[in-house]
Amino acid sequence: MHDLFSPDGLAAWRRHLEATPAFARAARGWSGTLVLREGDPTDRARRAWIAIEDGRIGAMRPATAGDESAAEFVLAAAISTWEDLVAGRRELAAAALSGDLRLEVGSVLRLLPHIGAAAALLRAAATP
C-alpha cells in the first residue's frame, strides 16, 4: 500500500491510477476536487489533494489546511480507516455510515453518484 499522504506515495498512486482502466471507467464524467485528510483539522494533519477531470487525474499532491476551503469535498478519517478502505477490508459507505469516515466539506448527495469512482480511487492505492 502506498502512503496516501507522502509525495512519493502520491506519485506512485497516481502512476497506478493512470494505468488503471477500472478507475477511468468508474470516474468517467466526474470532474471535481477532493482533499483526503488523516485525522482532525490541524495544521499538522496530513492531507492529499486530488483533482479529477472527466475521469482522469488532473492533479494529485500533498495538500495544506488552506486547500480544504478550495476543495469540493473534504473526507477525513483516522489512518487505520484509510488503510482499511485501501486494503478493501471496509466499504466506503459503511465507513461513512459508522462515522469513521467523515464528509466535512461538500454534499453527500453530490458525492453519492461518484461513490464507485471514489472506491476505485482508494483501491488503486493498494497496488505497490
TATA-V670447 format. One record per backbone hydrogen bond with DSSP energy under -1.0 kcal/mol. NH is the residue of the N-H (numbers start at 1). CO is the residue of the C=O. E is the energy in kcal/mol with one decimal. If there is no record, write none. Layout:
BEGIN
NH|CO|E / NH|CO|E
END
This chain:
BEGIN
2|125|-2.5 / 10|6|-2.8 / 11|7|-2.2 / 12|8|-2.3 / 13|9|-2.5 / 14|10|-2.6 / 15|11|-2.3 / 16|12|-2.1 / 17|13|-2.5 / 18|14|-2.7 / 20|17|-1.5 / 24|20|-1.5 / 25|21|-2.6 / 26|22|-2.3 / 27|23|-2.7 / 30|27|-2.7 / 32|52|-2.2 / 34|50|-2.9 / 35|73|-2.0 / 36|48|-2.4 / 37|75|-2.9 / 38|46|-2.9 / 39|77|-2.5 / 42|40|-2.1 / 48|36|-2.3 / 49|61|-3.6 / 50|34|-2.8 / 51|59|-2.9 / 52|32|-3.4 / 53|56|-3.3 / 55|30|-2.3 / 56|53|-1.3 / 58|51|-3.2 / 59|51|-1.3 / 61|49|-2.0 / 63|47|-1.5 / 68|65|-1.1 / 71|67|-1.1 / 73|33|-1.8 / 74|105|-1.9 / 75|35|-2.7 / 76|102|-2.5 / 77|37|-1.9 / 82|78|-2.1 / 83|79|-2.7 / 84|80|-2.1 / 85|81|-2.5 / 86|82|-2.6 / 87|83|-2.4 / 89|84|-2.0 / 90|84|-1.2 / 95|91|-2.3 / 96|92|-2.1 / 97|93|-2.8 / 98|94|-1.9 / 100|95|-1.3 / 101|95|-1.9 / 102|76|-3.0 / 104|74|-2.7 / 105|74|-1.1 / 111|107|-1.7 / 112|108|-2.5 / 114|111|-2.2 / 115|112|-1.7 / 118|114|-2.6 / 119|115|-2.3 / 120|116|-2.2 / 121|117|-2.4 / 122|118|-2.1 / 123|119|-2.6 / 124|120|-1.8 / 125|122|-1.3 / 126|123|-1.6
END
